[in-house]
Amino acid sequence: MNNNNGAGMEKKAVKGEKLSFKCKIQDIPLTRKELKNLLHFHIPCLCCGMEMLHPDIYSNLLENHALYGNASDVISVLEPFEQIMHPVERQVFNMFKSMSVKYPNKNFKELLELKKDIHELALVKIQSIIFNKISFYRRILPKKTARQLRKLMIKTNDIIFDPQPHKPFSRRIFIHKLKNIIKNIENKKIKTEILEIARRLPRSSDEVCAFVVKNTRKRPEVIALNLIHPSVGTFEHLMPKCMNGMNNSLNFALECSYCNNSRHHYPISVQIEENPYMPQNAQIQAEKLISLSKKGLCKKEYIQNLKKVLQTLSDEIICLDISRLDA
Ligand SMILES: [Zn+2]
């Protein structure tokens, strides 16, 4: 996860102003400022449905020196945000709360270090079960592919079974390499099966053990910010920037920083594969936006365009019902 993302939104905004001149100003339903302002109204993420935090509130946190202190000081700063924390982050926060009673003078990093070994073992256990399942496919894959898979699995096992690996295991890089290896397999069913198994590899967002292992390497104030960062609202480029997606609200959806970062430049259909509830969550966000538009806080045109773009880019998987907009 990129820790600079709260500020990243600002950076994107500055760069984007130049590009947005390609469109006529009157065609763009909301300015960046207007779209960002919507985040003051508890908007749920388009993809995961979790409530998002306004990026300015996060930026203020970045300047809060109490985050450098011991756990109990940091806990009192973060307490107001407990409700918007994602589930794993909230669990870790509660772990910090109970540990800080016993170790009042330790900071977040020192507390994680106390827990690291046990969580690392738990993580490796989950990972190795999944790697075993993937390795099984060597028996049924074409020879060349099986050889490549064997190589990848040996390298991966070397990383996860080494207590001090040169480079930590990355789920994202692993899945990317795996996709490359199996891309030419003709049997689509086997291909999907292998990827489905690989996607079960824990992310720091879905297993406390993965969060602890990843964050023990970070500085204490970064660990504190990582509890909040996934919830920060961002502009998701529905058509990725690298595919010439526009840099304005015609191409922006409000998404939490976690979902935005985990999509990278993949198509929305891939994002839905990883997040099967995305179509329902997108509908919940649309309902919220429609309610805001009834109060004059969001333009109708933004919602109508969002429906159109989502429908096209998701191969018609996301078909928002916005009939209430004109009711
Ligand atoms: Zn999300």
Boltz pocket constraint, residues with backbone or C-beta under 6 A from the ligand:
constraints:
  - pocket:
      binder: B
      contacts: [[A, 45], [A, 46], [A, 47], [A, 48], [A, 49], [A, 50], [A, 230], [A, 255], [A, 256], [A, 257], [A, 258], [A, 259], [A, 260]]
      max_distance: 6.0
